[in-house]
């Protein structure tokens, strides 16, 4: 079990203590039965006795660990059951752990690089004393066993970290993604940025060289100064040829967060304009000569050429109605968003984690990756929008607007917007 990092606590036997007490007794006796000089010599001799040293060392080295602490970091392909089966504990204890984990909603999804710590009695009963599981980079849950019972007390723990606000801006030289990466912006922030603007911007046609962007986002740092995670985008501005598209994060109701433009209008729509970032439009909706079949037929979707493995996002909230082989479409995913809209994503190399028939997905969630499966001449995404049972041009589709703040909500938003603008000014001044 080399994958485990093991720490142990030693349990000392009665034999050890007998020898130790005897040695001390001899030393004390020597002190009171001789002169000060003789006392010192006898004490030194007792402590340096090679046979005593060897005996103590041998006892200590051969002791069986009583309490084991096992640390584990999950990897691709892991399951909770597989991880727990590696532990040297009784089968009933393994079942107990699995039951506890399955009941905890925050542990529904097992992530790669998720940290686990198990503490158990290794000798007498082989039972779990406590275990700890990381729920995300900033939080973990500690389960401690109640004495003489099979119940556990649950405690949520917040890790020690510092939240920083990061401001970045740059001119787009080649692509938005590459320009953001060159600034040190994490890929997940770039994907979220693309998702937010995906409702109103076609990243393949609307962004030109020398356009620019600004962004403020959260960053979490541990006690060692290491960035452990990124948080939410607070503000963003995409400066295009003829317009500024500003987005402000705003909590309009308790625990209901959305992004609004400077006029208090939500940028969220039913569907994103493009469900992929960093791709080019390779084939539009309409009649065309099929690249493989060779005859002219209706192309009922939009093709986006991109490198294999490029993430594909769900263009809206919905339920997966198919995740499997679609003939000429290769690996495909179909999502029903509401009574009006459905979307199709074809030619995938593989599906996203947890994507299967019946799964609920959120807008912007990764559902698969670009590939060239089925009837395809190269890696690309074939994207279709179905409106009321009819396939339509996704690029010309007019979608309903999101929420518009009014009255008291609008006033509160204006206050929040001013605070963010002041924050932005302060962050910019620190850079200069």
Secondary structure, DSSP 8 states (H G I E B T S, - for coil): -TTSEEEEE----HHHHHHHHHHHHHHHHHHHTS-HHHHHHHHHHHHT-HHHHHHHHHHHHT---SEEEEEEE--TT--HHHHHHTSSS-HHHHHHHHHHHHH-GGGSS--TT-EEEEEEE-SSS--EEEEEEEEETTEEEEEEE-TTSS-EEEEEEE---EEEEEEEEEE-SS-HHHHHHHTT--HHHHHHHHHHHTTT--TTTT--TT-EEEEEEEEEE-TTS-EEEEEEEEEEEEE-SS-EEEEEEEEEETTEEEEE-TTSBB---SS-S-SBSS-EEEE-SEEEE-TTT-SEEEE-SEEEE--TT-EEE-SSSEEEEEEEE-GGG-EEEEEE-SSSEEEEEEEEEEE-TT--TT-EE-TT-EEEEEB--SS-SSSEEEEEEEETTEEE-TTS-------B--HHHHHHHHHHHHHHHHHHHHHHHHH-
